[in-house]
Amino acid sequence: MIRRAGWFDLLVVVLCWAMIGAAVALATNPVGTRKTQGGRNVINPLTQSPVVFLRSDTLAGSDGSSVTTWPDSSGNGYDATQATAGSKPVLRRTGANISTSGKPLVEFDGNDDWLANATLPGAGVLSTANGATFYFYFNQISLTNSSAFDLQQLFDCGAGASILELVADTSTDVGVGWPDDFIGTNTSTVRDLFGAAQTGCQVLTFEFVGPPAAGATYRAYRNGVQIGVDETNWQFTDIRGGYGLGNTGALNTGWRGAMGALLIYNTQHSAKTRQGIINYLTSTFGL
């Protein structure tokens, strides 16, 4: 006797197909990623265990209000702070200096605004064999700087021992790199520049291949595309101590821009992971 398929049989078939679909989705879109329109792979930065994660869309306050504390969203407690009223950046919610997606950004005045954390990352956290990766989302407002050093200090880590800069010297060179002319080699003709600096919203990624030691390889990306070629003139054996954004006094320079996110990892990322995090930042803040 042949039994007709009933509702129970249909339910079993539906459940089986659902399980197959879930397995395929997990295989093609693992935990920590999601698909956006256009099929881009987007990775939530928190799934990759950042040491620091600052994001401006977590900040409360009205347009133009001072930023005293920028909380660390990584869960590690490495907040960026500023106690001096005249050196506090402001939260920008309206106008030309916000992100292209309309998210608020933390605006630095190009003079004496800065935020810092004195305890990150601690001895040796960023000197492991796994390398290190830094991500920055920001709107570069201007490349002009009246400082005698002719550069803009975007970020420093290690109380002057290792400084990431945006050079803003329109008469000679405008670039993105590490200021070996002021630290390390102390040679004015040597700048480890990856390529030209640009105004506007962008994601810059800086990557150390292996431990940051003398002769190590490091590289830079803008919006996921490598800038210039690999560099090997890194002068220092470790990155440790505090970190800062803007003019923290290491080179006595200001930064004229508005920042949306800072991510610091104590590992080098694969190309897929790196692009997934960049896609997350651009889908959140826009370009």
Contacts in CASP RR format, 6 or more apart in sequence:
PFRMAT RR
TARGET T0000
AUTHOR 0000-0000-0000
METHOD contacts of the structure
MODEL  1
MIRRAGWFDLLVVVLCWAMIGAAVALATNPVGTRKTQGGRNVINPLTQSP
VVFLRSDTLAGSDGSSVTTWPDSSGNGYDATQATAGSKPVLRRTGANIST
SGKPLVEFDGNDDWLANATLPGAGVLSTANGATFYFYFNQISLTNSSAFD
LQQLFDCGAGASILELVADTSTDVGVGWPDDFIGTNTSTVRDLFGAAQTG
CQVLTFEFVGPPAAGATYRAYRNGVQIGVDETNWQFTDIRGGYGLGNTGA
LNTGWRGAMGALLIYNTQHSAKTRQGIINYLTSTFGL
29 35 0 8 1.000
29 41 0 8 1.000
31 47 0 8 1.000
32 43 0 8 1.000
32 44 0 8 1.000
32 47 0 8 1.000
33 41 0 8 1.000
33 42 0 8 1.000
33 43 0 8 1.000
33 44 0 8 1.000
33 47 0 8 1.000
33 276 0 8 1.000
34 42 0 8 1.000
34 44 0 8 1.000
35 41 0 8 1.000
35 42 0 8 1.000
36 42 0 8 1.000
36 279 0 8 1.000
36 283 0 8 1.000
40 276 0 8 1.000
40 279 0 8 1.000
40 283 0 8 1.000
41 272 0 8 1.000
41 275 0 8 1.000
41 276 0 8 1.000
41 279 0 8 1.000
42 276 0 8 1.000
42 279 0 8 1.000
42 280 0 8 1.000
42 283 0 8 1.000
43 273 0 8 1.000
43 276 0 8 1.000
43 277 0 8 1.000
43 279 0 8 1.000
43 280 0 8 1.000
44 280 0 8 1.000
45 53 0 8 1.000
45 135 0 8 1.000
45 263 0 8 1.000
45 277 0 8 1.000
45 280 0 8 1.000
45 281 0 8 1.000
46 53 0 8 1.000
46 73 0 8 1.000
46 74 0 8 1.000
48 265 0 8 1.000
48 269 0 8 1.000
48 273 0 8 1.000
48 277 0 8 1.000
49 74 0 8 1.000
49 265 0 8 1.000
50 74 0 8 1.000
50 263 0 8 1.000
50 264 0 8 1.000
50 265 0 8 1.000
51 74 0 8 1.000
51 76 0 8 1.000
51 78 0 8 1.000
51 120 0 8 1.000
51 121 0 8 1.000
51 125 0 8 1.000
51 126 0 8 1.000
51 264 0 8 1.000
51 265 0 8 1.000
51 266 0 8 1.000
52 72 0 8 1.000
52 74 0 8 1.000
52 76 0 8 1.000
52 78 0 8 1.000
52 117 0 8 1.000
52 120 0 8 1.000
52 121 0 8 1.000
52 243 0 8 1.000
52 262 0 8 1.000
52 263 0 8 1.000
52 264 0 8 1.000
53 72 0 8 1.000
53 73 0 8 1.000
53 74 0 8 1.000
53 75 0 8 1.000
53 261 0 8 1.000
53 262 0 8 1.000
53 263 0 8 1.000
54 70 0 8 1.000
54 71 0 8 1.000
54 72 0 8 1.000
54 73 0 8 1.000
54 80 0 8 1.000
54 259 0 8 1.000
54 260 0 8 1.000
54 261 0 8 1.000
54 262 0 8 1.000
54 263 0 8 1.000
55 73 0 8 1.000
55 260 0 8 1.000
55 261 0 8 1.000
55 284 0 8 1.000
56 70 0 8 1.000
56 91 0 8 1.000
56 103 0 8 1.000
56 104 0 8 1.000
56 105 0 8 1.000
56 106 0 8 1.000
56 259 0 8 1.000
56 260 0 8 1.000
56 261 0 8 1.000
57 103 0 8 1.000
57 104 0 8 1.000
57 260 0 8 1.000
57 284 0 8 1.000
57 285 0 8 1.000
58 71 0 8 1.000
58 73 0 8 1.000
59 67 0 8 1.000
59 70 0 8 1.000
59 71 0 8 1.000
59 91 0 8 1.000
59 104 0 8 1.000
59 106 0 8 1.000
61 91 0 8 1.000
62 91 0 8 1.000
62 93 0 8 1.000
63 91 0 8 1.000
63 92 0 8 1.000
63 93 0 8 1.000
63 94 0 8 1.000
63 104 0 8 1.000
64 90 0 8 1.000
64 91 0 8 1.000
64 92 0 8 1.000
64 93 0 8 1.000
64 107 0 8 1.000
65 90 0 8 1.000
65 91 0 8 1.000
66 85 0 8 1.000
66 88 0 8 1.000
66 89 0 8 1.000
66 90 0 8 1.000
66 91 0 8 1.000
67 82 0 8 1.000
67 88 0 8 1.000
67 89 0 8 1.000
67 90 0 8 1.000
67 91 0 8 1.000
67 106 0 8 1.000
67 115 0 8 1.000
68 81 0 8 1.000
68 82 0 8 1.000
68 83 0 8 1.000
68 88 0 8 1.000
69 79 0 8 1.000
69 80 0 8 1.000
69 81 0 8 1.000
70 79 0 8 1.000
70 80 0 8 1.000
70 81 0 8 1.000
70 106 0 8 1.000
70 115 0 8 1.000
71 77 0 8 1.000
71 79 0 8 1.000
72 78 0 8 1.000
72 79 0 8 1.000
72 80 0 8 1.000
72 117 0 8 1.000
78 117 0 8 1.000
78 119 0 8 1.000
78 120 0 8 1.000
78 121 0 8 1.000
78 243 0 8 1.000
79 117 0 8 1.000
80 115 0 8 1.000
80 116 0 8 1.000
80 117 0 8 1.000
80 243 0 8 1.000
80 244 0 8 1.000
80 245 0 8 1.000
80 262 0 8 1.000
81 115 0 8 1.000
81 116 0 8 1.000
81 117 0 8 1.000
82 88 0 8 1.000
82 89 0 8 1.000
82 113 0 8 1.000
82 114 0 8 1.000
82 115 0 8 1.000
82 116 0 8 1.000
86 112 0 8 1.000
86 113 0 8 1.000
87 112 0 8 1.000
87 113 0 8 1.000
87 114 0 8 1.000
87 247 0 8 1.000
88 113 0 8 1.000
89 106 0 8 1.000
89 107 0 8 1.000
89 108 0 8 1.000
89 109 0 8 1.000
89 113 0 8 1.000
89 114 0 8 1.000
89 115 0 8 1.000
90 106 0 8 1.000
90 107 0 8 1.000
91 104 0 8 1.000
91 105 0 8 1.000
91 106 0 8 1.000
91 107 0 8 1.000
92 98 0 8 1.000
92 104 0 8 1.000
92 105 0 8 1.000
92 106 0 8 1.000
92 107 0 8 1.000
92 258 0 8 1.000
93 104 0 8 1.000
97 105 0 8 1.000
97 107 0 8 1.000
97 139 0 8 1.000
97 141 0 8 1.000
97 257 0 8 1.000
97 258 0 8 1.000
98 104 0 8 1.000
98 105 0 8 1.000
98 139 0 8 1.000
98 258 0 8 1.000
99 105 0 8 1.000
99 137 0 8 1.000
99 139 0 8 1.000
99 201 0 8 1.000
99 260 0 8 1.000
99 285 0 8 1.000
99 286 0 8 1.000
100 201 0 8 1.000
100 285 0 8 1.000
100 286 0 8 1.000
100 287 0 8 1.000
101 284 0 8 1.000
101 285 0 8 1.000
101 286 0 8 1.000
103 260 0 8 1.000
103 284 0 8 1.000
103 285 0 8 1.000
103 286 0 8 1.000
105 138 0 8 1.000
105 139 0 8 1.000
105 258 0 8 1.000
105 259 0 8 1.000
105 260 0 8 1.000
105 285 0 8 1.000
106 115 0 8 1.000
106 258 0 8 1.000
106 259 0 8 1.000
106 260 0 8 1.000
107 113 0 8 1.000
107 141 0 8 1.000
107 257 0 8 1.000
107 258 0 8 1.000
108 114 0 8 1.000
108 245 0 8 1.000
108 246 0 8 1.000
108 247 0 8 1.000
108 254 0 8 1.000
108 255 0 8 1.000
108 256 0 8 1.000
108 257 0 8 1.000
108 258 0 8 1.000
108 259 0 8 1.000
109 256 0 8 1.000
110 142 0 8 1.000
110 145 0 8 1.000
110 152 0 8 1.000
110 246 0 8 1.000
110 247 0 8 1.000
110 254 0 8 1.000
110 255 0 8 1.000
110 256 0 8 1.000
110 257 0 8 1.000
111 247 0 8 1.000
111 254 0 8 1.000
112 247 0 8 1.000
112 254 0 8 1.000
113 246 0 8 1.000
113 247 0 8 1.000
113 254 0 8 1.000
113 255 0 8 1.000
114 244 0 8 1.000
114 245 0 8 1.000
114 246 0 8 1.000
114 247 0 8 1.000
114 248 0 8 1.000
114 249 0 8 1.000
114 254 0 8 1.000
115 244 0 8 1.000
115 245 0 8 1.000
115 246 0 8 1.000
116 242 0 8 1.000
116 243 0 8 1.000
116 244 0 8 1.000
116 245 0 8 1.000
116 248 0 8 1.000
117 242 0 8 1.000
117 243 0 8 1.000
117 244 0 8 1.000
118 241 0 8 1.000
118 242 0 8 1.000
119 241 0 8 1.000
119 242 0 8 1.000
120 157 0 8 1.000
120 241 0 8 1.000
120 242 0 8 1.000
120 243 0 8 1.000
120 264 0 8 1.000
121 157 0 8 1.000
121 239 0 8 1.000
121 240 0 8 1.000
121 241 0 8 1.000
121 242 0 8 1.000
121 243 0 8 1.000
121 264 0 8 1.000
121 266 0 8 1.000
122 240 0 8 1.000
122 241 0 8 1.000
122 242 0 8 1.000
123 238 0 8 1.000
123 240 0 8 1.000
123 241 0 8 1.000
124 238 0 8 1.000
124 239 0 8 1.000
124 240 0 8 1.000
125 240 0 8 1.000
125 266 0 8 1.000
126 132 0 8 1.000
126 157 0 8 1.000
126 208 0 8 1.000
126 212 0 8 1.000
126 238 0 8 1.000
126 239 0 8 1.000
126 240 0 8 1.000
126 264 0 8 1.000
126 266 0 8 1.000
127 211 0 8 1.000
127 212 0 8 1.000
127 213 0 8 1.000
127 237 0 8 1.000
127 238 0 8 1.000
127 239 0 8 1.000
127 240 0 8 1.000
128 211 0 8 1.000
128 266 0 8 1.000
128 267 0 8 1.000
129 210 0 8 1.000
129 211 0 8 1.000
130 210 0 8 1.000
130 266 0 8 1.000
130 267 0 8 1.000
130 268 0 8 1.000
131 208 0 8 1.000
131 209 0 8 1.000
131 210 0 8 1.000
131 211 0 8 1.000
131 212 0 8 1.000
131 266 0 8 1.000
131 267 0 8 1.000
131 268 0 8 1.000
132 207 0 8 1.000
132 208 0 8 1.000
132 212 0 8 1.000
132 239 0 8 1.000
132 264 0 8 1.000
132 265 0 8 1.000
132 266 0 8 1.000
132 267 0 8 1.000
132 268 0 8 1.000
133 205 0 8 1.000
133 206 0 8 1.000
133 207 0 8 1.000
133 208 0 8 1.000
133 263 0 8 1.000
133 264 0 8 1.000
133 265 0 8 1.000
133 267 0 8 1.000
133 268 0 8 1.000
133 269 0 8 1.000
133 274 0 8 1.000
134 155 0 8 1.000
134 164 0 8 1.000
134 205 0 8 1.000
134 206 0 8 1.000
134 207 0 8 1.000
134 262 0 8 1.000
134 263 0 8 1.000
134 264 0 8 1.000
134 265 0 8 1.000
135 203 0 8 1.000
135 204 0 8 1.000
135 205 0 8 1.000
135 261 0 8 1.000
135 262 0 8 1.000
135 263 0 8 1.000
135 277 0 8 1.000
135 278 0 8 1.000
135 281 0 8 1.000
136 154 0 8 1.000
136 155 0 8 1.000
136 203 0 8 1.000
136 204 0 8 1.000
136 205 0 8 1.000
136 259 0 8 1.000
136 261 0 8 1.000
136 262 0 8 1.000
136 263 0 8 1.000
137 201 0 8 1.000
137 202 0 8 1.000
137 203 0 8 1.000
137 259 0 8 1.000
137 260 0 8 1.000
137 261 0 8 1.000
137 281 0 8 1.000
137 282 0 8 1.000
137 285 0 8 1.000
138 154 0 8 1.000
138 201 0 8 1.000
138 202 0 8 1.000
138 204 0 8 1.000
138 257 0 8 1.000
138 258 0 8 1.000
138 259 0 8 1.000
138 260 0 8 1.000
139 200 0 8 1.000
139 201 0 8 1.000
139 202 0 8 1.000
139 257 0 8 1.000
139 258 0 8 1.000
139 259 0 8 1.000
140 166 0 8 1.000
140 197 0 8 1.000
140 198 0 8 1.000
140 199 0 8 1.000
140 200 0 8 1.000
140 202 0 8 1.000
140 256 0 8 1.000
140 257 0 8 1.000
141 199 0 8 1.000
141 200 0 8 1.000
141 256 0 8 1.000
141 257 0 8 1.000
141 258 0 8 1.000
142 168 0 8 1.000
142 199 0 8 1.000
142 256 0 8 1.000
142 257 0 8 1.000
143 152 0 8 1.000
143 166 0 8 1.000
143 168 0 8 1.000
143 170 0 8 1.000
143 174 0 8 1.000
143 197 0 8 1.000
143 199 0 8 1.000
143 256 0 8 1.000
144 168 0 8 1.000
144 170 0 8 1.000
144 256 0 8 1.000
145 151 0 8 1.000
145 152 0 8 1.000
145 168 0 8 1.000
145 169 0 8 1.000
145 253 0 8 1.000
145 254 0 8 1.000
145 256 0 8 1.000
147 252 0 8 1.000
147 253 0 8 1.000
147 254 0 8 1.000
149 182 0 8 1.000
149 251 0 8 1.000
149 252 0 8 1.000
149 253 0 8 1.000
150 167 0 8 1.000
150 168 0 8 1.000
150 169 0 8 1.000
150 171 0 8 1.000
150 172 0 8 1.000
151 165 0 8 1.000
151 166 0 8 1.000
151 167 0 8 1.000
151 168 0 8 1.000
151 169 0 8 1.000
151 179 0 8 1.000
151 251 0 8 1.000
151 253 0 8 1.000
152 165 0 8 1.000
152 166 0 8 1.000
152 167 0 8 1.000
152 168 0 8 1.000
152 253 0 8 1.000
152 254 0 8 1.000
152 255 0 8 1.000
152 256 0 8 1.000
153 163 0 8 1.000
153 165 0 8 1.000
153 166 0 8 1.000
153 246 0 8 1.000
153 247 0 8 1.000
153 248 0 8 1.000
153 249 0 8 1.000
153 250 0 8 1.000
153 251 0 8 1.000
153 253 0 8 1.000
153 254 0 8 1.000
153 255 0 8 1.000
154 164 0 8 1.000
154 165 0 8 1.000
154 166 0 8 1.000
154 245 0 8 1.000
154 246 0 8 1.000
154 255 0 8 1.000
155 163 0 8 1.000
155 164 0 8 1.000
155 243 0 8 1.000
155 244 0 8 1.000
155 245 0 8 1.000
155 246 0 8 1.000
155 262 0 8 1.000
156 162 0 8 1.000
156 163 0 8 1.000
156 164 0 8 1.000
156 243 0 8 1.000
156 244 0 8 1.000
156 246 0 8 1.000
156 248 0 8 1.000
156 250 0 8 1.000
156 251 0 8 1.000
157 163 0 8 1.000
157 164 0 8 1.000
157 239 0 8 1.000
157 241 0 8 1.000
157 242 0 8 1.000
157 243 0 8 1.000
157 244 0 8 1.000
157 264 0 8 1.000
158 239 0 8 1.000
158 240 0 8 1.000
158 241 0 8 1.000
158 242 0 8 1.000
158 243 0 8 1.000
159 241 0 8 1.000
159 242 0 8 1.000
159 250 0 8 1.000
160 183 0 8 1.000
160 250 0 8 1.000
160 251 0 8 1.000
161 183 0 8 1.000
161 236 0 8 1.000
161 238 0 8 1.000
161 239 0 8 1.000
161 240 0 8 1.000
162 178 0 8 1.000
162 183 0 8 1.000
162 212 0 8 1.000
162 236 0 8 1.000
162 239 0 8 1.000
163 178 0 8 1.000
163 179 0 8 1.000
163 182 0 8 1.000
163 183 0 8 1.000
163 250 0 8 1.000
163 251 0 8 1.000
164 177 0 8 1.000
164 178 0 8 1.000
164 206 0 8 1.000
165 176 0 8 1.000
165 177 0 8 1.000
165 178 0 8 1.000
165 179 0 8 1.000
165 251 0 8 1.000
165 253 0 8 1.000
166 175 0 8 1.000
166 176 0 8 1.000
166 177 0 8 1.000
166 197 0 8 1.000
166 255 0 8 1.000
167 173 0 8 1.000
167 174 0 8 1.000
167 175 0 8 1.000
167 176 0 8 1.000
167 177 0 8 1.000
167 179 0 8 1.000
167 191 0 8 1.000
167 193 0 8 1.000
167 197 0 8 1.000
168 174 0 8 1.000
168 197 0 8 1.000
168 256 0 8 1.000
173 191 0 8 1.000
173 193 0 8 1.000
174 196 0 8 1.000
174 197 0 8 1.000
175 193 0 8 1.000
175 194 0 8 1.000
175 195 0 8 1.000
175 196 0 8 1.000
175 197 0 8 1.000
176 193 0 8 1.000
176 194 0 8 1.000
176 195 0 8 1.000
176 196 0 8 1.000
176 197 0 8 1.000
176 204 0 8 1.000
176 220 0 8 1.000
176 222 0 8 1.000
176 227 0 8 1.000
177 191 0 8 1.000
177 192 0 8 1.000
177 193 0 8 1.000
177 194 0 8 1.000
177 195 0 8 1.000
177 220 0 8 1.000
178 192 0 8 1.000
178 231 0 8 1.000
178 233 0 8 1.000
178 234 0 8 1.000
179 191 0 8 1.000
179 251 0 8 1.000
180 187 0 8 1.000
180 190 0 8 1.000
180 191 0 8 1.000
180 192 0 8 1.000
180 233 0 8 1.000
180 235 0 8 1.000
181 187 0 8 1.000
181 188 0 8 1.000
181 189 0 8 1.000
181 190 0 8 1.000
181 191 0 8 1.000
182 251 0 8 1.000
183 235 0 8 1.000
184 235 0 8 1.000
184 236 0 8 1.000
185 233 0 8 1.000
185 235 0 8 1.000
190 233 0 8 1.000
192 231 0 8 1.000
192 233 0 8 1.000
192 234 0 8 1.000
194 219 0 8 1.000
194 220 0 8 1.000
194 227 0 8 1.000
194 228 0 8 1.000
194 229 0 8 1.000
194 231 0 8 1.000
195 220 0 8 1.000
195 227 0 8 1.000
195 228 0 8 1.000
198 222 0 8 1.000
201 285 0 8 1.000
201 286 0 8 1.000
201 287 0 8 1.000
202 222 0 8 1.000
202 223 0 8 1.000
202 287 0 8 1.000
203 221 0 8 1.000
203 222 0 8 1.000
203 223 0 8 1.000
203 224 0 8 1.000
203 278 0 8 1.000
203 281 0 8 1.000
203 282 0 8 1.000
203 287 0 8 1.000
204 220 0 8 1.000
204 221 0 8 1.000
204 222 0 8 1.000
205 220 0 8 1.000
205 221 0 8 1.000
205 222 0 8 1.000
205 224 0 8 1.000
205 274 0 8 1.000
205 278 0 8 1.000
206 218 0 8 1.000
206 219 0 8 1.000
206 220 0 8 1.000
207 218 0 8 1.000
207 219 0 8 1.000
207 220 0 8 1.000
207 221 0 8 1.000
207 268 0 8 1.000
207 269 0 8 1.000
207 274 0 8 1.000
208 216 0 8 1.000
208 217 0 8 1.000
208 218 0 8 1.000
208 234 0 8 1.000
208 268 0 8 1.000
209 216 0 8 1.000
209 217 0 8 1.000
209 218 0 8 1.000
209 219 0 8 1.000
209 230 0 8 1.000
209 268 0 8 1.000
210 216 0 8 1.000
210 217 0 8 1.000
210 268 0 8 1.000
212 218 0 8 1.000
212 234 0 8 1.000
212 236 0 8 1.000
212 237 0 8 1.000
212 238 0 8 1.000
212 239 0 8 1.000
213 234 0 8 1.000
213 236 0 8 1.000
213 237 0 8 1.000
213 238 0 8 1.000
214 234 0 8 1.000
214 235 0 8 1.000
214 236 0 8 1.000
214 237 0 8 1.000
215 232 0 8 1.000
215 233 0 8 1.000
215 234 0 8 1.000
216 232 0 8 1.000
216 234 0 8 1.000
217 230 0 8 1.000
217 231 0 8 1.000
217 232 0 8 1.000
218 230 0 8 1.000
218 231 0 8 1.000
218 232 0 8 1.000
218 234 0 8 1.000
219 226 0 8 1.000
219 229 0 8 1.000
219 230 0 8 1.000
219 231 0 8 1.000
220 226 0 8 1.000
220 227 0 8 1.000
220 228 0 8 1.000
221 227 0 8 1.000
221 274 0 8 1.000
221 278 0 8 1.000
223 278 0 8 1.000
223 282 0 8 1.000
223 287 0 8 1.000
224 274 0 8 1.000
224 275 0 8 1.000
224 278 0 8 1.000
243 264 0 8 1.000
245 255 0 8 1.000
245 259 0 8 1.000
245 262 0 8 1.000
246 254 0 8 1.000
246 255 0 8 1.000
247 253 0 8 1.000
247 254 0 8 1.000
247 255 0 8 1.000
260 285 0 8 1.000
261 281 0 8 1.000
261 284 0 8 1.000
261 285 0 8 1.000
263 277 0 8 1.000
269 277 0 8 1.000
END
